[in-house]
Amino acid sequence: SDPSDPPAARRERDLSCMAGVCQRFGSKGLSTRRLLCERLRCGDSARSLGPGRGKATCSAAMMEVYVKAKPGTSGKVLGDCPFSHRVLLTVVEKKVPYVAKFIDFEQKPEWFLDAFPQGNVPVIRDGEGNWLADSDLICERLETMFPEPSLVPASEGTKEVGKSLFGAFVKYITNKEPEKEDDLKQSLLAEVSSLNTHVEANQAKGLDFLDSRPAVCSVDLALYPKLKHVCVVLSHYKGLEIRKGYGGIQAFMDNFEIKRETEATFYPDEYILEGWKPKVGISSKM
């Protein structure tokens, strides 16, 4: 999904795509559906990012996770989508065997567009052949399918932490009206400060992440990829050093990045900058 799209809009489009799949592959289109499923099951760009999995194998029981590829790589290199990253982090934390398949937005495969006309990711296909789009819905489904280890936050209030930060960031970074620049910047920094205060309070209790329990939860997995984009883009295009300027946020991100089991889900900062470059409204970079 496009990072600048509101969650509600993404969900509406993705659900519409799923309805289109059902219409396209009804009882009269079984041969097309079988061909699509075969392509998805054994696609050329398949690779396993699961811990200790090595090269992916064609298995009806293995979950398939369709995520953004780096543009221009023919689906061979993981791209910079924070919503795709969230889903990858979730399947790794839940220790679900999976195959990651990369969709190049510049060369979207015809079979993928046939199934999902909008061409958005992330999308999953579970071992029973069930499809699901939208990162929120996917992660909810994964929690139901694989309840252990649980990623449900122990505290209900944790679900609200950092909830408005990415939206404030998108408004600020895409703004093209100079008269609105300062107000949007201050609104974003207020969200950053609020998150930092929460993280520092948890750290004072010996907690590394956002919840009242010591382990990561679903809110951490949803926020980290977005926060990574925020820090990288603001530093480069606006000269704002969020990571270096807020100790709590710095420690939170460091704790994520030292987790060896998730290291294969990360992508270089350069990919993030390339993805956001055409969306930046007013850049302070000369």
C-alpha positions as CSV (number, residue, x, y, z in Angstrom):
1,S,0.0,0.0,0.0
2,D,1.1,3.6,-0.6
3,P,2.4,5.0,2.7
4,S,0.5,8.2,2.1
5,D,-2.9,6.5,1.8
6,P,-5.2,6.7,4.8
7,P,-5.8,3.3,6.5
8,A,-9.6,3.4,5.8
9,A,-9.0,4.1,2.1
10,R,-6.4,1.2,1.9
11,R,-8.8,-1.2,3.6
12,E,-11.7,-0.2,1.3
13,R,-9.6,-0.7,-1.8
14,D,-8.2,-4.0,-0.6
15,L,-11.6,-5.4,0.4
16,S,-12.9,-4.4,-3.1
17,C,-10.0,-6.3,-4.6
18,M,-10.8,-9.4,-2.6
19,A,-14.4,-9.2,-3.9
20,G,-13.1,-8.9,-7.4
21,V,-11.1,-12.1,-6.9
22,C,-14.2,-14.0,-5.9
23,Q,-16.0,-12.7,-8.9
24,R,-13.2,-13.5,-11.3
25,F,-12.5,-17.0,-10.1
26,G,-16.0,-18.5,-9.6
27,S,-17.1,-21.9,-10.7
28,K,-16.8,-20.9,-14.4
29,G,-13.2,-19.9,-14.1
30,L,-11.5,-22.8,-12.4
31,S,-8.8,-23.3,-15.0
32,T,-7.7,-19.6,-14.6
33,R,-7.8,-19.9,-10.8
34,R,-5.7,-23.1,-10.8
35,L,-3.2,-21.4,-13.1
36,L,-3.0,-18.4,-10.8
37,C,-2.6,-20.6,-7.7
38,E,0.1,-22.6,-9.3
39,R,2.0,-19.4,-10.2
40,L,1.6,-18.1,-6.7
41,R,2.7,-21.4,-5.1
42,C,5.9,-21.8,-7.1
43,G,6.6,-18.2,-8.3
44,D,10.1,-17.4,-9.6
45,S,10.6,-14.6,-7.0
46,A,9.8,-16.8,-4.0
47,R,12.2,-16.8,-1.2
48,S,12.0,-17.7,2.5
49,L,12.8,-15.1,5.1
50,G,11.8,-17.3,8.0
51,P,14.5,-18.1,10.6
52,G,16.5,-21.2,9.6
53,R,14.4,-21.8,6.5
54,G,17.0,-21.5,3.7
55,K,15.7,-21.7,0.2
56,A,11.9,-21.7,-0.2
57,T,10.2,-24.9,-1.4
58,C,6.9,-25.3,-3.1
59,S,4.5,-26.3,-0.2
60,A,0.8,-26.1,0.1
61,A,1.2,-25.8,3.8
62,M,3.5,-22.8,3.8
63,M,2.1,-19.3,4.0
64,E,2.8,-17.0,1.1
65,V,3.4,-13.3,1.9
66,Y,3.3,-10.9,-1.0
67,V,5.2,-7.6,-0.3
68,K,6.7,-4.7,-2.2
69,A,9.9,-5.2,-4.2
70,K,12.5,-2.6,-4.8
71,P,11.4,-1.0,-8.1
72,G,13.3,-2.1,-11.1
73,T,14.6,-5.4,-9.6
74,S,12.1,-7.7,-11.3
75,G,10.8,-8.8,-7.9
76,K,14.2,-10.0,-6.6
77,V,14.9,-7.5,-3.8
78,L,12.7,-6.5,-0.8
79,G,11.3,-3.0,-1.0
80,D,10.5,-0.3,1.5
81,C,6.8,-0.6,2.3
82,P,6.2,-0.2,6.1
83,F,2.9,-2.1,5.9
84,S,4.6,-5.0,4.2
85,H,7.4,-4.8,6.8
86,R,4.8,-5.0,9.6
87,V,3.4,-8.3,8.2
88,L,6.9,-9.8,7.7
89,L,7.8,-8.9,11.3
90,T,4.6,-10.5,12.6
91,V,5.0,-13.8,10.8
92,V,8.6,-13.9,12.0
93,E,7.7,-13.1,15.7
94,K,5.0,-15.8,15.5
95,K,7.5,-18.3,14.0
96,V,5.2,-19.1,11.1
97,P,6.9,-20.9,8.2
98,Y,6.4,-18.7,5.1
99,V,7.6,-17.7,1.7
100,A,8.0,-14.0,0.9
101,K,7.3,-13.0,-2.7
102,F,8.2,-9.6,-4.0
103,I,5.9,-7.6,-6.3
104,D,7.7,-5.0,-8.4
105,F,5.4,-2.0,-8.7
106,E,7.0,-1.0,-12.0
107,Q,6.5,-4.5,-13.5
108,K,3.5,-6.0,-11.7
109,P,3.0,-9.5,-12.9
110,E,-0.2,-10.0,-15.0
111,W,-1.3,-12.9,-12.8
112,F,-1.1,-10.6,-9.7
113,L,-3.1,-7.8,-11.3
114,D,-5.7,-10.4,-12.5
115,A,-6.2,-11.4,-8.9
116,F,-5.8,-7.9,-7.3
117,P,-6.6,-5.2,-9.9
118,Q,-5.4,-2.4,-7.6
119,G,-2.1,-4.2,-7.3
120,N,-1.6,-3.3,-3.6
121,V,0.5,-5.2,-1.0
122,P,0.7,-6.7,1.5
123,V,-1.4,-9.7,0.7
124,I,-1.2,-13.2,2.2
125,R,-2.3,-16.6,1.0
126,D,-2.4,-19.2,3.8
127,G,-1.7,-22.9,3.6
128,E,-5.3,-23.6,2.8
129,G,-5.5,-21.2,-0.1
130,N,-7.3,-18.4,1.6
131,W,-6.4,-14.8,0.5
132,L,-6.4,-11.7,2.6
133,A,-5.2,-8.1,2.0
134,D,-4.6,-5.1,4.3
135,S,-2.0,-5.2,7.0
136,D,-4.5,-4.6,9.8
137,L,-6.7,-7.5,8.7
138,I,-3.7,-9.7,8.0
139,C,-2.2,-9.2,11.4
140,E,-5.6,-9.8,13.1
141,R,-6.0,-13.1,11.2
142,L,-2.4,-14.2,12.1
143,E,-3.2,-13.6,15.8
144,T,-6.3,-15.8,15.4
145,M,-4.6,-18.5,13.4
146,F,-1.4,-18.6,15.5
147,P,-2.3,-17.5,19.1
148,E,1.1,-18.5,20.5
149,P,3.2,-16.6,21.0
150,S,0.6,-13.9,21.7
151,L,1.2,-10.4,20.4
152,V,-1.9,-8.9,22.0
153,P,-0.8,-6.1,24.3
154,A,-1.4,-6.6,28.0
155,S,-2.6,-3.0,28.4
156,E,-5.5,-1.7,26.4
157,G,-4.0,1.8,26.4
158,T,-0.9,0.5,24.5
159,K,-3.1,0.4,21.4
160,E,-3.3,4.2,21.3
161,V,0.5,4.8,21.6
162,G,1.9,6.5,18.5
163,K,-1.4,6.0,16.7
164,S,-1.5,9.5,15.1
165,L,2.2,9.9,14.5
166,F,2.4,8.6,10.9
167,G,-0.6,10.6,9.8
168,A,1.0,13.8,11.2
169,F,4.2,12.9,9.4
170,V,2.5,12.3,6.0
171,K,0.7,15.7,6.3
172,Y,4.0,17.4,7.0
173,I,6.2,15.8,4.5
174,T,3.8,16.1,1.6
175,N,2.7,19.6,2.4
176,K,3.4,22.1,-0.5
177,E,1.9,25.2,1.2
178,P,4.6,27.3,3.0
179,E,2.1,29.0,5.3
180,K,1.1,25.6,6.7
181,E,4.6,24.3,7.2
182,D,5.2,25.4,10.8
183,D,1.9,24.3,12.2
184,L,2.2,20.9,10.6
185,K,5.8,20.6,11.9
186,Q,4.7,21.4,15.4
187,S,1.8,19.0,15.3
188,L,4.2,16.2,14.2
189,L,6.7,17.1,16.9
190,A,4.0,17.0,19.5
191,E,3.3,13.4,18.5
192,V,7.0,12.5,18.5
193,S,7.4,14.0,22.0
194,S,4.3,12.1,23.3
195,L,5.7,8.8,22.0
196,N,9.1,9.5,23.5
197,T,7.6,10.3,26.9
198,H,5.7,7.0,26.9
199,V,8.8,5.0,25.8
200,E,11.0,6.7,28.4
201,A,8.5,5.9,31.2
202,N,8.5,2.3,30.1
203,Q,12.2,2.2,30.0
204,A,12.3,3.5,33.6
205,K,10.4,0.4,34.5
206,G,12.8,-1.9,32.7
207,L,10.6,-2.4,29.7
208,D,12.2,-2.2,26.2
209,F,9.0,-1.8,24.2
210,L,5.6,-0.1,24.2
211,D,3.5,-2.4,26.3
212,S,3.4,-3.2,30.1
213,R,4.9,-6.6,29.4
214,P,8.6,-7.2,28.5
215,A,8.1,-8.7,25.1
216,V,7.2,-7.1,21.8
217,C,3.5,-6.8,21.0
218,S,1.4,-6.1,17.8
219,V,1.6,-2.3,18.5
220,D,5.4,-2.4,18.4
221,L,5.4,-4.3,15.1
222,A,3.0,-1.8,13.6
223,L,4.8,1.3,14.8
224,Y,8.4,0.4,14.2
225,P,8.4,0.3,10.4
226,K,6.5,3.6,10.2
227,L,8.8,5.2,12.8
228,K,11.8,4.1,10.7
229,H,10.4,5.9,7.7
230,V,9.7,9.0,9.8
231,C,13.2,9.2,11.1
232,V,15.0,8.5,7.8
233,V,12.9,10.9,5.7
234,L,12.8,13.8,8.2
235,S,16.5,13.6,8.7
236,H,17.3,13.7,5.0
237,Y,14.6,16.1,3.6
238,K,13.9,18.3,6.6
239,G,17.0,18.2,8.7
240,L,15.1,17.0,11.7
241,E,17.0,14.4,13.7
242,I,14.2,12.5,15.5
243,R,16.2,9.4,16.3
244,K,19.2,11.3,17.7
245,G,17.1,14.0,19.4
246,Y,14.8,11.7,21.4
247,G,16.5,9.2,23.7
248,G,13.5,7.0,24.2
249,I,12.8,6.6,20.5
250,Q,16.5,5.9,19.9
251,A,16.5,3.1,22.4
252,F,13.2,1.7,21.2
253,M,14.5,1.5,17.6
254,D,17.9,0.1,18.8
255,N,16.1,-2.7,20.7
256,F,14.2,-3.7,17.5
257,E,17.3,-3.7,15.3
258,I,19.4,-6.0,17.5
259,K,16.8,-8.8,17.2
260,R,18.7,-11.2,14.9
261,E,15.6,-13.2,14.0
262,T,14.0,-10.2,12.2
263,E,17.1,-8.9,10.4
264,A,16.1,-10.3,7.1
265,T,13.0,-8.2,7.0
266,F,14.9,-4.9,6.9
267,Y,15.8,-2.8,3.9
268,P,18.4,0.0,3.4
269,D,17.6,3.6,4.2
270,E,18.3,4.5,0.6
271,Y,15.2,2.6,-0.5
272,I,13.1,4.6,1.9
273,L,14.4,7.9,0.6
274,E,13.9,6.8,-3.0
275,G,10.3,5.8,-2.2
276,W,9.4,9.1,-0.6
277,K,11.3,11.5,-2.9
278,P,8.4,12.1,-5.3
279,K,6.0,12.7,-2.4
280,V,8.1,15.4,-0.6
281,G,6.4,18.8,-0.6
282,I,8.9,21.3,0.7
283,S,12.4,20.0,1.2
284,S,15.1,21.9,3.3
285,K,17.8,19.8,1.5
286,M,19.8,22.0,-0.9
